[in-house]
Structure formats: structure tokens, C-alpha cells
Amino acid sequence: MENPTDKIKIQEFIETLSNNTLSTPITKKRIFLDKLFFGTRIYFLLRYIYITYIMSKLAKADKYHHEEFVLHGFYCYNLLEDVGAKFNIEGLDNLRKVKDEPVVFISNHMSTLETMVFPILILPFKKAIFVVKKSLLNVVLFGHCIKATHPIALGRVNPREDLKTVMDDGIEALKNGTSVIIFQQGNRNPFFDPEKFSSIGVKLAQKAGVRILPIALKTDFWGNGKWLKDFGPLNRKEKVCISFGEPITVVGNGKDTNPKIIAFIQSKLLEWGHTHN
């Protein structure tokens, strides 16, 4: 990060993470440039593509590291607030409880939004990498950025091979003090289906002997596109809700752990008024 202003703004933002909750100020309004496009997502997409382009250039030049990963998340968080997103984040105290130990973050997965803002929420506390689809590494512009973070990439063709990759690469990362972020739901879906919520993250935590930090989220503000998932509609009436749960210690074979995570996610979605309707 060469821009001193960015460093100051990020430091100010990180200071707001010292509380247990973080919410978009009620005084925060959509910026005028966004309003000029009459409620469409044109301004959002243009600025998002520009951010991705700038960060991609850094990645291709081997200048995209931990600080740039945080900066990328910060840019996206600001962009979302500028186009009307109202964040309601809670459980930051639980992040602090595990700041000195590697953990497996396990979350549901609604949209691109969580992928873009997790870095500014999690990385100030600890190093972390994502478990991603291998195909994301080939996405124009964004692929360079995700490659630079050295994620655990899965083919999503052979489940047994994917499990081995997560176990081998995940345990290696955790041993080196890097946490792992896993969307056990797999594909992005605005609705949570417990039947499709795998236990691969639980197995990793159990095998590596680390704790789990569950995350419940409602990020349907940024919808999934019909043809290109990353470029879906903006549902400006929907709040962005993210809750970091209490750390969970995997006991025994861990078979009772996944139901606890599912119950946490379902309870938060119910609290936030999110239903299949």
C-alpha cells in the first residue's frame, strides 16, 4: 500500500473493529454518482471492475500480499456502503478470542459480497486463506488476485480428491499459523439448505486439532447474476448482516459439531428475518 491516505483510512477502520459490533452510520447516504444512474447497478459495476483491475495489476507484478489483500477488502466495503449497503456486523469479540491461534472459519455462502469483505474484517486479526473453486483462478482480472493469496483450490469433480486437498493443504496452512475460511455450503445460494452443508471444515479442524469459528451471514444485498454470478442485482432494501459465533472445540470425531454450526446459522437467519420467501 503506497498511498498514505489509504493506510490512515484502513487504520481508522480497524480501530472501529475494537468494538463487538460494527454498523453503517445512519447518516451514511448513497453517493451522488450512484444516484445519477437511476437505481441501476452501473456505477457499482464500473467501480468494482476498476478496483479489481487495479488490484489485478498489483497481483501480476507480485505486489499483492497481506496488506493488499486487506486493502482490496477495504475498497469493496467502502464501495458497497457508497451504493447503499447497510452493514450490521456482530461477534467481533469472538474474533479477538482466537487472534493468537489458527482456526477454521466455517460459513454459509450467499453471494460474492462475503468473499470481498471478509479480508477487511478477518485479516486485521489474523492471516487467513480461502478454500475456493479451482475455476476461480482463471477468472479475468480477479483470478490474478485470488492466486496471489495462495488459496486451497478444489476441482469440484472428485469429492475424495477435494477432501485430500483440503486435509493436506489445510493442515499445512494451519500448522504455519494461517487460518482457513471454508464455505461448507459450496455454491452461492441466497437460501440456506442444511442438507447441502458439508462437514469438510469440521473434518479439517478435527484432524488439525484447531478450533472452529462459525460465521452466519445474510448478504443478499448483492444478488447472484443469472449469467454471471458476480454481476447480480443490488437489492438495496436488504441489510448486510454478519455474525461471528463463539469458538467451537471439536470433541471426539466431531459428529456433533456440524449440527451446532447449522443451528447457529439458522438461528441468526431467523433473527434477521430471512426466509425462503
C-alpha positions as CSV (number, residue, x, y, z in Angstrom):
1,M,0.0,0.0,0.0
2,E,1.8,3.1,-1.2
3,N,-0.9,5.6,-0.7
4,P,-0.5,7.2,2.8
5,T,-4.2,8.2,2.8
6,D,-5.3,4.5,2.3
7,K,-3.1,3.5,5.3
8,I,-4.7,6.1,7.5
9,K,-8.2,5.2,6.4
10,I,-7.6,1.5,7.0
11,Q,-6.1,2.1,10.4
12,E,-9.2,4.2,11.3
13,F,-11.4,1.4,10.1
14,I,-9.5,-1.3,12.0
15,E,-9.9,0.8,15.2
16,T,-13.7,0.5,14.7
17,L,-13.3,-3.3,14.9
18,S,-12.2,-2.9,18.6
19,N,-15.9,-2.9,19.5
20,N,-18.0,-6.1,19.5
21,T,-20.3,-4.7,16.8
22,L,-19.9,-2.5,13.7
23,S,-22.8,-0.9,11.8
24,T,-23.0,1.5,8.9
25,P,-23.9,5.0,10.4
26,I,-27.5,6.0,9.8
27,T,-26.1,9.3,8.4
28,K,-24.3,7.4,5.6
29,K,-26.1,8.1,2.3
30,R,-25.6,6.7,-1.2
31,I,-23.2,8.9,-3.1
32,F,-24.5,11.2,-5.8
33,L,-22.7,9.4,-8.7
34,D,-24.6,6.2,-7.9
35,K,-27.9,8.1,-7.8
36,L,-27.2,9.5,-11.3
37,F,-27.7,6.1,-12.7
38,F,-31.4,6.0,-11.5
39,G,-31.2,3.0,-9.2
40,T,-29.3,0.7,-11.6
41,R,-26.0,-1.1,-10.7
42,I,-24.0,0.6,-13.5
43,Y,-21.9,2.8,-11.2
44,F,-21.3,-0.2,-8.8
45,L,-20.1,-2.4,-11.6
46,L,-17.9,0.2,-13.2
47,R,-16.2,0.9,-9.9
48,Y,-16.0,-2.7,-8.9
49,I,-14.3,-3.6,-12.2
50,Y,-11.9,-0.7,-11.7
51,I,-10.9,-1.9,-8.2
52,T,-10.4,-5.4,-9.5
53,Y,-8.3,-4.1,-12.4
54,I,-6.0,-2.1,-10.0
55,M,-5.6,-5.0,-7.6
56,S,-5.0,-7.4,-10.5
57,K,-2.1,-5.3,-11.8
58,L,-0.5,-5.5,-8.4
59,A,-1.0,-9.3,-8.3
60,K,0.6,-9.7,-11.7
61,A,3.5,-7.6,-10.6
62,D,3.9,-9.8,-7.5
63,K,2.9,-6.9,-5.3
64,Y,-0.3,-8.3,-3.9
65,H,0.4,-9.6,-0.4
66,H,-1.3,-9.4,3.0
67,E,-1.6,-5.7,3.1
68,E,-3.0,-5.5,-0.4
69,F,-5.5,-8.3,0.5
70,V,-6.8,-6.1,3.3
71,L,-6.8,-3.1,1.1
72,H,-8.9,-4.9,-1.6
73,G,-11.5,-5.8,1.1
74,F,-11.5,-2.2,2.4
75,Y,-12.1,-0.8,-1.1
76,C,-15.0,-3.2,-1.6
77,Y,-16.5,-2.5,1.8
78,N,-16.5,1.3,1.0
79,L,-17.9,0.7,-2.4
80,L,-20.8,-1.3,-1.0
81,E,-21.6,1.4,1.6
82,D,-21.4,4.1,-1.1
83,V,-24.1,2.3,-3.2
84,G,-26.4,1.9,-0.2
85,A,-25.3,-1.2,1.7
86,K,-26.1,-1.0,5.5
87,F,-23.8,-3.3,7.4
88,N,-24.7,-4.9,10.7
89,I,-21.7,-6.9,12.0
90,E,-21.5,-8.6,15.4
91,G,-19.4,-11.0,17.3
92,L,-16.1,-9.2,16.8
93,D,-15.1,-10.1,20.3
94,N,-15.2,-13.8,19.3
95,L,-12.6,-12.9,16.6
96,R,-10.4,-11.5,19.3
97,K,-10.7,-14.7,21.3
98,V,-8.8,-16.6,18.6
99,K,-6.4,-13.9,17.4
100,D,-3.4,-15.8,18.7
101,E,-4.3,-19.2,17.2
102,P,-5.1,-20.5,13.7
103,V,-8.8,-21.6,13.3
104,V,-11.1,-22.9,10.6
105,F,-13.8,-20.3,9.7
106,I,-17.0,-22.1,8.6
107,S,-19.7,-20.0,6.9
108,N,-22.8,-20.2,4.8
109,H,-22.4,-18.7,1.3
110,M,-24.9,-16.3,-0.2
111,S,-23.1,-14.0,-2.7
112,T,-19.8,-12.5,-3.8
113,L,-20.1,-9.9,-1.1
114,E,-18.7,-12.0,1.7
115,T,-15.7,-13.1,-0.4
116,M,-14.9,-9.4,-1.0
117,V,-15.4,-8.0,2.6
118,F,-14.0,-10.9,4.7
119,P,-10.4,-9.7,4.2
120,I,-11.1,-6.3,5.8
121,L,-13.0,-8.0,8.7
122,I,-10.8,-11.0,9.4
123,L,-7.2,-10.3,8.2
124,P,-6.6,-7.4,10.6
125,F,-6.9,-10.0,13.3
126,K,-5.1,-12.9,11.7
127,K,-3.7,-14.3,8.4
128,A,-6.2,-16.4,6.5
129,I,-6.8,-18.1,3.1
130,F,-9.9,-19.2,1.4
131,V,-10.9,-22.6,0.1
132,V,-12.1,-21.8,-3.5
133,K,-13.2,-23.5,-6.7
134,K,-10.2,-24.0,-9.0
135,S,-12.1,-22.4,-11.8
136,L,-11.9,-19.0,-10.0
137,L,-8.2,-18.9,-10.6
138,N,-8.9,-18.4,-14.3
139,V,-11.5,-15.6,-13.9
140,V,-10.5,-12.5,-15.8
141,L,-8.7,-10.0,-13.5
142,F,-10.0,-11.4,-10.2
143,G,-8.2,-14.7,-10.9
144,H,-4.8,-13.0,-10.5
145,C,-5.8,-11.6,-7.1
146,I,-7.1,-14.9,-5.7
147,K,-4.0,-16.7,-7.0
148,A,-1.8,-14.2,-5.1
149,T,-3.4,-15.2,-1.8
150,H,-2.4,-18.9,-2.3
151,P,-5.8,-20.3,-1.6
152,I,-6.7,-24.0,-1.3
153,A,-8.2,-24.7,-4.8
154,L,-10.7,-27.6,-5.4
155,G,-11.7,-29.1,-8.7
156,R,-15.2,-29.9,-7.5
157,V,-15.2,-33.0,-9.7
158,N,-13.8,-35.7,-7.4
159,P,-15.0,-35.3,-3.8
160,R,-12.4,-37.7,-2.5
161,E,-9.6,-35.8,-4.2
162,D,-11.0,-32.5,-2.9
163,L,-11.1,-33.8,0.6
164,K,-7.5,-34.9,0.4
165,T,-6.5,-31.5,-0.9
166,V,-8.3,-29.7,1.9
167,M,-6.7,-32.0,4.5
168,D,-3.2,-31.8,3.1
169,D,-3.1,-28.1,2.3
170,G,-5.3,-27.0,5.1
171,I,-3.3,-28.8,7.8
172,E,-0.1,-27.4,6.4
173,A,-1.6,-23.8,6.4
174,L,-2.9,-24.2,10.0
175,K,0.5,-25.6,11.2
176,N,2.1,-22.4,9.8
177,G,-0.4,-20.2,11.7
178,T,-2.7,-19.4,8.8
179,S,-6.4,-19.8,9.3
180,V,-8.7,-21.3,6.7
181,I,-12.0,-19.9,5.5
182,I,-14.4,-22.6,4.2
183,F,-17.9,-22.1,2.7
184,Q,-19.3,-25.5,3.6
185,Q,-22.5,-24.7,1.6
186,G,-20.4,-24.9,-1.5
187,N,-22.1,-22.8,-4.2
188,R,-23.5,-19.4,-3.5
189,N,-27.2,-19.6,-2.7
190,P,-29.5,-16.9,-1.1
191,F,-31.2,-19.7,0.9
192,F,-29.6,-22.0,3.4
193,D,-30.1,-25.7,2.9
194,P,-28.7,-27.8,5.8
195,E,-28.8,-30.9,3.6
196,K,-26.2,-29.3,1.3
197,F,-24.0,-28.0,4.2
198,S,-21.0,-30.4,4.1
199,S,-18.7,-31.2,7.1
200,I,-15.4,-30.8,5.3
201,G,-14.3,-27.8,7.5
202,V,-15.2,-29.8,10.7
203,K,-13.1,-32.7,9.5
204,L,-10.2,-30.3,8.8
205,A,-10.4,-28.7,12.3
206,Q,-10.7,-32.1,13.9
207,K,-7.7,-33.5,12.1
208,A,-5.6,-30.4,12.6
209,G,-6.6,-30.0,16.3
210,V,-7.8,-26.4,16.0
211,R,-11.0,-24.7,16.9
212,I,-13.8,-23.6,14.6
213,L,-15.2,-20.1,14.4
214,P,-18.7,-20.3,12.8
215,I,-20.0,-17.4,10.7
216,A,-23.6,-16.7,9.9
217,L,-24.3,-14.2,7.1
218,K,-27.1,-12.6,5.1
219,T,-25.6,-10.9,2.1
220,D,-28.4,-10.9,-0.4
221,F,-27.9,-7.1,-0.8
222,W,-25.5,-8.2,-3.7
223,G,-27.6,-10.8,-5.6
224,N,-26.2,-13.5,-7.9
225,G,-26.5,-12.9,-11.6
226,K,-28.3,-15.2,-13.9
227,W,-25.5,-15.5,-16.4
228,L,-22.5,-14.1,-14.5
229,K,-23.0,-14.7,-10.7
230,D,-20.5,-11.9,-9.7
231,F,-22.6,-9.3,-11.5
232,G,-26.0,-9.8,-10.0
233,P,-28.6,-7.1,-9.0
234,L,-28.3,-4.9,-5.9
235,N,-31.2,-5.4,-3.5
236,R,-30.8,-2.1,-1.7
237,K,-33.7,-2.8,0.8
238,E,-31.7,-5.8,2.2
239,K,-29.3,-5.2,5.1
240,V,-25.9,-6.9,5.2
241,C,-25.7,-9.0,8.4
242,I,-22.6,-10.9,9.5
243,S,-22.3,-12.6,12.9
244,F,-19.1,-14.3,14.2
245,G,-20.1,-17.0,16.6
246,E,-18.4,-18.4,19.7
247,P,-15.3,-20.6,19.0
248,I,-16.1,-24.3,18.9
249,T,-13.8,-27.0,20.1
250,V,-14.2,-30.2,18.1
251,V,-14.8,-33.1,20.6
252,G,-14.1,-36.7,19.6
253,N,-14.9,-37.4,15.9
254,G,-16.7,-34.1,15.6
255,K,-20.1,-35.6,14.5
256,D,-21.9,-33.3,16.9
257,T,-20.1,-30.2,15.7
258,N,-21.8,-29.6,12.3
259,P,-25.3,-29.6,13.8
260,K,-24.1,-26.8,16.2
261,I,-22.9,-24.7,13.3
262,I,-26.1,-25.3,11.3
263,A,-28.2,-24.3,14.3
264,F,-26.2,-21.1,14.8
265,I,-26.6,-20.1,11.2
266,Q,-30.3,-20.9,11.1
267,S,-31.0,-19.0,14.3
268,K,-29.3,-15.9,13.0
269,L,-31.1,-16.1,9.7
270,L,-34.4,-16.4,11.6
271,E,-33.4,-13.4,13.8
272,W,-32.6,-11.4,10.7
273,G,-36.0,-12.2,9.2
274,H,-34.5,-14.2,6.3
275,T,-36.8,-16.9,4.9
276,H,-37.3,-18.8,1.7
277,N,-40.0,-16.4,0.8
